[in-house]
């Protein structure tokens, strides 16, 4: 009589370990993509804010009161957006904020995202590049 449980139906311990590891990596990749998305949104808001501040500085130097008033309003809107993004981030990741590995990953991702900003000063760009390495 044939064995009703052929060997190929039994789970190999090595295969089990591989499958569990694969599942962990795949689920981790999803978290990493979500973090990148959140970090990119915040970095974009910071970049926009830097652009407004650069324009505001130029308007102050040119003593253009109309442009200054408009840019101050835009500055306030940017600050509100950054605060909201930060609050959402804090709430979303509150259980992971004390994790050293998470903080390192966040730090690396925010630096990479901010480096894409065309509004960074030369000094800031050099600092972020150095800190990313």
C-alpha positions as CSV (number, residue, x, y, z in Angstrom):
1,X,0.0,0.0,0.0
2,X,1.2,3.5,-0.8
3,X,2.1,6.0,1.9
4,X,-0.6,8.6,2.1
5,X,1.9,11.3,3.2
6,X,4.6,11.4,0.5
7,X,7.8,13.1,1.4
8,X,7.3,16.0,-1.0
9,X,4.1,17.0,0.9
10,X,6.0,17.3,4.2
11,X,7.4,20.8,4.9
12,X,11.1,21.0,4.9
13,X,12.5,23.0,7.9
14,X,14.8,24.9,5.6
15,X,11.9,25.7,3.3
16,X,9.8,26.8,6.3
17,X,12.5,29.1,7.5
18,X,12.9,30.5,4.0
19,X,9.2,31.2,3.6
20,X,8.9,32.9,7.0
21,X,12.0,35.0,6.2
22,X,10.5,35.9,2.8
23,X,7.2,36.9,4.4
24,X,9.1,39.1,6.9
25,X,11.1,40.8,4.1
26,X,8.0,41.4,2.0
27,X,6.0,42.9,4.9
28,X,9.1,45.0,5.9
29,X,9.4,46.3,2.4
30,X,5.8,47.5,2.6
31,X,6.6,49.4,5.8
32,X,9.7,50.8,4.2
33,X,7.8,52.0,1.1
34,X,5.2,53.6,3.4
35,X,7.9,55.4,5.4
36,X,9.5,56.6,2.2
37,X,6.2,58.0,1.0
38,X,5.6,59.8,4.3
39,X,9.2,61.1,4.5
40,X,9.0,62.3,0.9
41,X,5.8,64.3,1.6
42,X,7.5,66.0,4.6
43,X,10.7,66.7,2.6
44,X,8.6,68.2,-0.2
45,X,6.9,70.5,2.3
46,X,10.3,71.5,3.8
47,X,11.6,72.2,0.3
48,X,8.6,74.3,-0.5
49,X,9.1,76.2,2.7
50,X,12.8,76.8,1.9
51,X,11.8,78.1,-1.5
52,X,9.4,80.6,0.0
53,X,12.0,81.7,2.6
54,X,14.5,82.3,-0.2
55,X,11.9,84.4,-2.1
56,X,11.0,86.2,1.1
57,X,14.7,87.1,1.8
58,X,15.0,88.5,-1.8
59,X,11.7,90.5,-1.3
60,X,13.0,92.0,2.0
61,X,16.3,92.9,0.3
62,X,14.3,94.6,-2.5
63,X,12.0,96.2,0.0
64,X,8.9,94.9,-1.9
65,X,6.1,95.2,0.7
66,X,3.5,93.6,-1.5
67,X,5.6,90.5,-2.2
68,X,6.6,90.3,1.4
69,X,3.0,90.2,2.6
70,X,2.1,87.5,0.0
71,X,5.2,85.4,0.9
72,X,4.5,85.7,4.6
73,X,1.1,84.3,4.0
74,X,2.6,81.5,2.0
75,X,5.2,80.9,4.7
76,X,2.4,80.5,7.3
77,X,0.6,78.0,5.0
78,X,3.8,76.0,4.6
79,X,4.4,76.0,8.4
80,X,0.8,74.7,8.9
81,X,1.3,72.0,6.3
82,X,4.6,70.9,7.9
83,X,3.0,70.8,11.4
84,X,0.1,68.7,10.1
85,X,2.4,66.3,8.3
86,X,4.5,66.0,11.5
87,X,1.5,65.4,13.7
88,X,0.3,62.7,11.3
89,X,3.7,61.1,11.2
90,X,4.0,61.2,15.0
91,X,0.6,59.5,15.3
92,X,1.2,56.9,12.6
93,X,4.6,55.8,13.9
94,X,4.2,56.5,17.6
95,X,4.8,52.8,18.4
96,X,8.1,52.8,16.5
97,X,9.6,56.2,17.4
98,X,11.6,54.8,20.3
99,X,13.1,52.1,18.1
100,X,16.7,52.9,17.3
101,X,16.6,51.0,14.0
102,X,13.5,52.9,12.9
103,X,15.0,56.2,13.8
104,X,18.1,55.4,11.8
105,X,16.1,54.4,8.8
106,X,14.0,57.6,9.1
107,X,17.1,59.7,9.4
108,X,18.6,58.2,6.3
109,X,15.4,58.5,4.3
110,X,14.7,62.1,5.2
111,X,18.3,63.1,4.3
112,X,18.0,61.4,0.9
113,X,14.6,63.0,0.3
114,X,15.7,66.5,1.2
115,X,18.7,66.2,-1.1
116,X,16.3,66.2,-4.0
117,X,15.2,69.7,-3.0
118,X,16.4,72.4,-5.5
119,X,15.9,75.1,-2.8
120,X,18.7,73.9,-0.5
121,X,21.6,76.2,0.0
122,X,25.0,75.0,-1.1
123,X,26.1,74.6,2.6
124,X,22.9,72.7,3.6
125,X,23.3,70.4,0.5
126,X,27.0,69.6,1.4
127,X,26.0,68.9,5.1
128,X,23.1,66.6,4.1
129,X,25.4,64.8,1.6
130,X,28.0,64.3,4.2
131,X,25.5,63.0,6.8
132,X,24.0,60.6,4.2
133,X,27.3,58.9,3.5
